[in-house]
């Protein structure tokens, strides 16, 4: 897999455009979007992570712990 880093911007309609042209034709690509944290307000961030299925395990009762769970750590 080859990684190419470039920048772009979303317009008000949600369309993405690259800042500089990326000359790739006829290839399938995987896209990962990274945004500066200050660009995302807290409400939007909380909404995004609350809907992300990667955190579904936290909804399970198996993941609920109490003070009586486990053993004391004396290290």
matplotlib code that plots the C-alpha trace (Angstrom):
import matplotlib.pyplot as plt

x = [0.0, 1.3, 0.4, 0.1, -0.4, -2.2, -4.7, -8.1, -11.2, -15.0, -17.3, -20.6, -22.4, -20.0, -18.1, -14.4, -11.7, -8.0, -5.8, -3.3, -4.2, -3.5, -2.7, -4.2, -6.4, -8.1, -7.2, -9.3, -8.3, -9.0, -9.6, -8.9, -9.9, -8.0, -9.2, -7.6, -9.4, -10.2, -12.2, -14.8, -16.9, -17.5, -21.1, -20.2, -17.4, -19.5, -22.3, -19.7, -18.2, -21.5, -22.7, -19.4, -19.9, -16.3, -17.5, -20.6, -18.8, -19.1, -22.9, -22.7, -23.4, -20.2, -18.2, -19.8, -17.5, -17.9, -15.6, -15.9, -14.6, -11.0, -8.1, -6.4, -3.1, -0.3, 2.5]
y = [0.0, 3.5, 6.5, 10.0, 13.0, 16.0, 18.6, 19.7, 21.4, 20.7, 23.4, 24.3, 21.6, 18.9, 18.5, 17.8, 19.3, 18.9, 21.9, 20.6, 18.1, 14.4, 12.7, 9.3, 7.8, 4.5, 3.3, 2.3, 4.2, 4.1, 7.6, 8.5, 12.0, 13.7, 17.0, 19.4, 19.0, 22.7, 22.5, 20.1, 21.5, 19.4, 18.6, 17.4, 15.3, 13.7, 12.9, 11.4, 9.1, 8.1, 6.8, 5.0, 1.2, 0.7, 1.8, -0.5, -2.8, -0.1, -0.5, -4.1, -4.9, -7.1, -3.8, -2.3, -2.6, -1.8, -1.2, -4.9, -6.1, -7.2, -7.3, -4.3, -3.1, -2.5, -1.6]
z = [0.0, -0.9, 1.2, -0.4, 1.9, 0.6, 1.8, 0.8, 2.0, 2.2, 0.9, 2.6, 0.6, 1.9, -1.4, -1.0, -3.3, -3.1, -2.5, -5.1, -7.9, -7.2, -10.5, -9.9, -12.6, -12.8, -9.3, -6.3, -3.2, 0.5, 2.0, 5.6, 6.7, 9.5, 10.8, 13.3, 16.6, 17.0, 13.8, 15.4, 18.2, 21.4, 20.6, 17.1, 18.5, 21.2, 18.6, 16.2, 18.8, 20.4, 17.0, 16.2, 16.5, 17.7, 21.2, 21.3, 23.7, 26.4, 26.3, 27.4, 31.1, 31.0, 30.8, 34.0, 36.9, 40.6, 43.6, 44.5, 41.1, 40.8, 43.3, 45.0, 43.4, 45.8, 43.4]

ax = plt.figure().add_subplot(projection="3d")
ax.plot(x, y, z, "-o")
ax.set_aspect("equal")
plt.show()
